[in-house]
Amino acid sequence: MENRQIDLTPRAGHGGEVRHEAGAPTRSRWLTPGEVIDAHRHDDHQIVYAARGVVLVTTGSGSWVAPANRALWIPAGTVHAHQASGDLELHFLGLPAAVNPLGLDEPTALSVSPLLRELLLASTRSPGDGSDERRRLRAVLLDQLRASAQQPLHLPAPTVARLRAVCDLLYADPADNRTLAQLGSQAGASARTLSRLFRSDLGMTFPQWRTQLRLQHALLLLAEHTPVTAVAHRCGWSSASAFIDVFGRVFGHTPGAHTA
């Protein structure tokens, strides 16, 4: 498959008409590489899980990228959009707004255990019929969601113009290795000012945010079967071994697992 430049700039919630769906559907769906589900919102909560491929979810506050060992919790009312990387087998699980097993009011990435994976697949491939068996399945699934660890996969979106100018340079080229001072000179802001804005607006340091951006970009490239060495180069790591080390510490496995 020919690789393409992937635009990670968050778009959902910024202009354009937003679809409103009263209920969040429970179903599965295949998306082709690069296919997009445009910005929309539900009155229900939703779990989004990619059993194959990688899904990029954008909201007005940032983006999340989730491979097959992660799921995304999207609270009721959140404007969001989806984009497929690789052939995407996507599973949606809707939950009434009154049912919040996680007690979370913002999008969150969750670990998916082998048991939770099977529960999500069973629940979304054959939507419920109201039977006792289906209710028991849902009860176990909710218990597993409560036990799921939250994962730091969120890439917050800047709201300050000067900070957005710098972040846009890195969205366009995650491999850009210029210092904050060098990027700031192009964006018209000092390194000291930008460093303060990264902490106050995004809750991260500049190196933390850039690493998170690169990891997200790496997941999308790996879903397109890009070789690990090429991913490391295109995401700005000095070597494949340095990339593998960072990736393993964050995701708990090597990037090679995504290219098989």
Buried (B, 14 or more C-beta within 10 A) or exposed (E): EEBEEBEBEBBBBEEEEBEEEEEBBBBBBEBEBEBEBEBBBBBBBBBBBBBBBBBBBBBBBBBBBBBBBBBBBBBBEBBBBBBBBBBBBBBBBBBEBEEBBBEBEEBBBBBBBEEBBEBBBEBBEEBEEEEEEBEEBBEEBBEBBEEBEEBEBBBBBBEBEBBBBBBEBBBEBBEEEBEBEEBBEEBEBBBEBBBEBBBEBBEBEBEBBBBBBBBBBBBBBBBBEBBBBEBBBBBBBEEBEEBBEBBEEBBEEBBEBBBE
